[in-house]
């Protein structure tokens, strides 16, 4: 038997919670788990788990910087910087200085709403995407300075998400134009190019692609969409092949019939389980089906959590650390759009 057991409902935001991000350096060696949440209330909250009680508390509120909804947040690999992307067309960089968070840089340039922000594995590059259909790549310089090194114009519609590959400097972007684009720097001139488009003609999605996530080794990727499906993709080798050519991604399988409304978020755990959250208020967990028959689905439903929230689930994220914890964020459940947020933290429990 398996179950998602609720640990705690976290309250504090006064509008819908859009995104969650775990600090990657927490959750092990006696360091308590920490994550950030961002909201339509224009703030970011930092949550920390008490090691003795296991309960969570808000330790910081980052406000008075963004003037509109904060749509996305992401920690640098070192866990020292937090990037936040907002509908005010800016991305803010926050530094943790002795427990206090200071806004040390503001990145401007997008014409309108910034939808997502992502750090590369080395923490040397930052990517942002926007409703203006563009993807920007920023180089991280000394002294908390950031320089835009490339503006990528390939999508024909709003770009919903950007995500760096977990080990390679290869960037992926999801869009309202129903496609995922793969971007790589094929030289030393910061000349980033679209090296592949995963779209409807090659078994891609038929509606908006909202999110994607990689497995721990980086050779598989899962995407989720408004078309109510999850698609798993694979590459023969991670990054570039020995001859210098790009190793393309190919469609592995499609999972359908598990959600009956838009799937907004998907995240792959280090233990090989990927979670999906959708507008049907439900969470699903999937795992590799080692016993699948030839021609059958390669991934199977492991667990389903009906009514995990009262409204749309915008983000599901697995924690770092020894014991997997799943956090999910949702709309706030009021008709007026103002009320108490819903962030739930779950233990994933496996019973022998």
Secondary structure, 3 states (H helix, E strand, C coil): CEEEEEEEEECCCCCCEEEEEECCCCCCCCCCCEEEEEECCCCEEEEEECCCCCCEEEEEEECCCCCCCEEEEEECCCCCEEEEEECCCEEEEEEEECCEEEEEEEEECCCCCEEEEEECCCCCEEEEEECCCEEEEEEEECCCEEEEEEEEECCCCCEEEEEECCCCCEEEEEECCCCEEEEEECCCCCCEEEEEEECHHHCCCCCCEEEEEECCCCCEEEEEECCCEEEEEEECCCCECCCCCECCEEEEEEEECCCCCCEEEEEECCCCEEEEEECCCCEEEEEECCCCCCCCCCEEEEEEECCCCCCCEEEEEECCCCCCEEEEEECCCCCCCCCCCEEEEEEEEECC
